[in-house]
């Protein structure tokens, strides 16, 4: 197989090589400027107060020290690192290079003083010269390399209106790499606001300045608290069951869902923002219990392209209409809030009524079917009859249990429940 642009072109200088050359020139200036500045600071910023023999010794030693520093920096790979991704490993190599050059500076200047003259005539460099000089050298040479990384850490998208607030699930190595990549990506509008992890030891702590706010049970609360727009699952090593359980929880929110591709774990690649993919329906399948009948296992249905058995076409059609209606009402969350309101309205009246009594204990109460009695079968029958005359139908309880049952399902508006409560109050007053 031949590549038209994949091979190296002979004589072509790569962009990184130009950057390395510029860094080498900068380093040659910086290492010498650092020790000249050290002498200047040692003598209270008065250049004329510096003894001439120190200036001569420094000028003589400078070329040798410069070449040595460049060689050490090259051997420590300080000219081949990608500094926008700089981390602990690059910092370690930088410290090693600094220590080696410090030792050479100390030994070299002492040997030079012996060669140039006796120690009485040409004293050794002051100790503060070495301390200040190597500190300045470290700041100058390493600072310029990490500056781009530092600037990126403070980067924010230009338009706040376009920022997507992200919840990251997984405070491990993959999550950290995703977090770093999103923060330094020039074109990204995603901003990680919080992190979820089931490891309690990580709770209430920070990763790259972002708080770890709790486990999977805290997803809903923090989606609302941080006004999350997107959830990214960054646990490539999680089992299929764990992923589906977490994604099942996340799917009940209105957030956009993403996850790190499993290929990056299998192939051992570095995880970054490019490894995030959309959550598909297949990611939510396969959670059926072993006792689940095949026709009720959505994974089996998906494999058979929804034709595992003869589908109930009319039922599917009606379900589709129902789902559209639910969406038009504001979604599942809006319906839940409305059902809670309706149930509270009716149960609050039953708790204060002296005629009607709810039959279910408070901890077992249903939001959909509210059962109650008057304590008198004849009065129950009278209530059901008079309620029907007011347009409140199907209130008669189960034939075995008796009493009344108000079915206040999704389609029942709050106004309908309020009308029932008003009639119950009127019936109680008259009876």
N, C-alpha and C positions, 0 to 999 in steps of 0.2 A: 504494500500500500504506500503510495507517495502522497506527500502533503505539499500544497502550493505555498503555504505560509507558516507551517508548523516548525520547520527547521531554522537553524540559526544562519543568518546571512553573513558571509565572510566579510570582515571589515566594518560591519555595522556596529555602532556603539549603542548599547541599550540605555534606556532612561535611568535605570538604577545605577549604572556605571558613572553617568554624569553626576548624579547626586553624591556618589561615593567620592568622586574626585573633588567635588566642592567641599565635602566634609573634611577630607584630608588637608586641603588648603586651610580651612577654618581651624582645624585642630593644630596645625603647625603654628598658626598665629596665637591661638588660645593658650597653649601650654607655656609659651614664652611670656605672653602678657600676664599670665597668672603669677609667675614668680617675680617678674619685674614689679608688679603691683604689690606683691608680698613685701619686697624690700622697701618700697615707697611707704606702705602702711607701717612697717616696722620702725621707720624713722619719722613717725608722726606726720606723714604726708608732705615731707620736705625733701624734695629730690636732691637739693644741694647738700643736705646733711649726710647723705649716704657716702660712706668711705669709697674712694676710687677703686681700691683693690677688690671690693665686692662687685662693683659694676664690671670691672675687667674680667673677674672670674666668671660672672654670669654670662657675659658676652662670649667668652671663650667656650664655655660648656654648652651654650644654647644649641649649636648645630648638631652636636652629638646627641643631646637629649631629645631634640626634635625628631631625628631619624629613629631613635630607639622607641619613642612614644608611638610613632606611626606604625612601626613593625609590631609592637605589642597590641595596638588597637586592631591591626589587621588579623593577627593570630587569634584574638578574642572575638573575631567576627563582628566588630563594631561597624564595619563598612558593608556588610552583607545582610544585616537585619532589616526587616520591614518595620520601620519605627512607628507607623500608624497603628500597628498591632502590638506595640511594645508592652511587655509585662515583667513578671518577676524574674524570668530567665535572662532577659536582656539586662535588667538591673544587676543581677548577680555577676554577669560577665563584665559589666562596666566597673563594678567594685573591684573585681580581681585585677583588671587592667590598671586601675588607679593605684592599688597597693603595690603592684610590680614596678610601676614607674616611680613611685615614691621611694622605694628601696634603691632603685638605680640613681635617683636624684641625690639621695643622702650619700651613698657609697661613692658615686662619681665625683661629687664636689669635694669630698674629703681627699680622695686620691689625687684630684687635680691640685688641691692646695699643697699637697706634699711635693708634687712635681714642680709647681711654680715657685716654691720657696719653703723655708722652714715654717713650722706652725707659729713661731713667734712673730715672724714678719707677715705671713699670710694666714690669719686665723680662720677657723672654720666658719661656715655660714651660721648665723643665729638660729636657734631652735625654732623661734617664732616664724622665721622665714620658711622653714619646711612646713610647719603646721598651716600657716595662712596660704602658702603657695599651693599645696596639694588640695586644700579645700576649695580655693578659687578654680583650680584646674578641673576638679570634679563638677563643680557647678556649671562652668562654661562648656565643657565637652558633653556632659550628660544632659544638661538643660536644653541645649538646642535639639538634641535627639528626641527627648520626651515632650518637647513643647507642642508638637502637632497632636500628640495623644492627649495632652492636657487641654488644649483648645477644644478638641472634639468632645471632651467630657462635659464642657459647659455649653455645647451647641444646643440650640432650641429651634424648632421650625419657625419660619418667619411669620406665618399667619396662624394665630391661636385658633381661628375658626376651623382650620383643617386638621388640627391635632386629634388623633384617636387615642383615647385613654385605654391602656392595655392592662389586663390582669395576667400575670405570668404564673402558671402552675408548675412548680418544680424549682426548688432552690438548690439544685445540684450543679454539677459541672456544665451540663447542657444548658440549663437555665441561665447560668452566669455568662456563657458565651453568647447566647441569644441577647441577653440584656446589654452586654458590651457592644455587640454588633449594631443593635438598634440605636444605641446612644451615639455611636460614632458615624453612622451612615448619613452622608450629606443629604440624600434624597428622601429619608424616612420622615414620615409625619406621625409615627407611633411613639407614644411616651408611656413607659411602664410606670404605673402608679402604685401597684402593690403586688405581692408575691404570696402564693398559697403553697404550703407544703405540710404533709401529714406528720413530719418529724417535729414533735413538740419542743425539742431542744433548740430549734431554729426560730421559734415564735418570739415576737417582740424584739427581734434583732434585725440588722440591716445587711443587705447585699448590694454592693455598688451604690449605696445611698438610698436604696428602695426598701421599705419595710416588709418583713415577712409577717403577715397579719393573722395567720391561723391555718387550719386544715380544710379538707374538702367540705366539712359541715358549715364552714364560714363563708362559702362562696357567695350565696345569695345576699347576705348582709353586706359584704364588701363590694359587691357589684353596685348595690344601691348607694353605699357610703361614698365610693370613689367615682360614681357615675361612669362606670366602665362601658366602653364601646366594643372592645374586642378581647377575647380570651385566647391565650396561646398555651397549649399543653406541651411542655418541654421536658417530658420524662420518657426518652426513647427506650429506656431499659425496662419500662413497666410492662407487666403481662397484659395480654389482650383483655382479660377480665377486668383488671384495674383501670385500663384506659376507658373501656366501655362504661364502667361505673361512673368515672369522673365526667366523661363526655355526656352521659345521660343526665347528670345533674346540671351541667352547663347548658344543655339543650333546652332546659326549662327557662332559661333567661332569654332576653331579646338580643344578646350579644352575638357578634360575628365570631365563629369558632375556627381556630387554626390549631395545627399540631405539627411537631417535628416529624419529618418523614422517617419511617422505620428503616429506610435504606441507608441512612446516615449512620445508624447504629450497626447494621449488618456489615457495612463496608468499612467501618472504622474511620469515617471522614470527620473533619471538624464541623461542628454544628454552628451554623450562623443563620442570619435572617433568610437566606436563600433556601434553607432546608425546611422552611415552614410551608405547609400545604393546607388546603382546605379540608375540613372534616366532611367525609362522605357518609352516605347512609350506611354503607358497609361497616364503617367504624362503630356503629351503634348496634349492629346485629350480633347474634351469637351469645346472647345472655340468657337463653331459655334454660330452664331446669331440666334434668334428665327425664323427669316424668311428664314433661310437656308433650302433648300429642303433636305429631308431625305437621298437621294442617294448621296448628297454632304457633308454629315456630317460624318467625319472620325470616330467619336465615335460610331455612328450607324454601320458603316462598320466593325469596330473592334469587336463589340458585335456579329455581324453576321459572323465573321471569313472571312471577305472580300467577302461574298457571298450574300449581301443584294439584289443584282440583278445579271443578267447574265453579268459577267465581259467581257470587251473588251480585249480578250486575245492578239490579235495582237498589240493593242495599248500599253498594259502592256509590251509586249516583246520589242517593239521599245523604250518605255520609259526606260526600263532596259538598253538597249544598249546605250541610250543617257546619262544616269547617269554614266555608266562606262566610257564613253568618257570624260564627264566633270571631273571625278575624275582623269583620265589620264592627263588632261590639267592642273592639279594643284588645282582643286576644284572650288567652286563658287567664292571665293575671287580672285583667279587668273583670272577667266573669267571677273569678274567685272573690274579689273584693265586694262585688255586688251580692253574691250569695251569703257572704259573712254578714253584710248589712241587713239582708232580708231575715236571716235566721235570728240575728240579735233582736230585731224589732219584735218578732213574734215571741221569742223566749222571754224577753224582758217583760212583756205583758203577762205571760203565763206565771212568771215568778211573783208578780204582785197581785194577780187576780185571786179573789176569794171564792170564785165559783169554779173556774177551770184549773185543772192541775196537769202538768206534764207528766207522762208516764215513764220517760227515760231519765236515768240519773244524769247529772250535769256532765260527767266525764264521758258518757256514752251518747250524748245527743247528736243527732244527725242534722246536717244543714239542709238536706233535701226533703226528708219526711219528718214532719213534726207531729207527734202523737200526743193527744190530750183527752181528758174526760171531765165530766161534771160530777161524777160519783153517783149519778142516777141514770139508769138506762132509758127511762121515759123522757127525761130532760135531754139526754143526748140525741134521741130520735127527733124531739121537737126542734133542737138546734139545727140538725142536719136539714130538716124540712124547711125551716124559715130561711136558712142560709141559701138554699137552692132558689127560693123565691127572690132573693136579692142578687142572683147570678153567681153565687158562690157554690159551685157544684163539686160532686165527687169528694165530699168531705167525710163520708161514712167510713169508719175504720174497718179493719180486717174482720171477717165474719167470726173468727175464733177469738180475737182480742176484744172487739167491740170499740166503743168510743169514737173518736174522730181522728182523722189523719189528713193533714194539710201537706200536699206535695208541692213544694216550691222549687222546682227544678230550674235549670238555666233560663228557659223561655218565660218563666213567670216574672213579670216586672215588679219592681219595688212597690209601685202603686197598687198592684193586686194584693200584696201582703198587707199594705196599710188599710185597704178597704176591708179585709178580713178582720184585722184588729179592731177597727172602728165598729164593725157589726158585733164582734164579741163583747165589746164594752157596752153596747146598747142592749144586747141580750142579757148581760149580767145585771144591768140596772133594772130591766123589766121582770127579771126572774129572781 
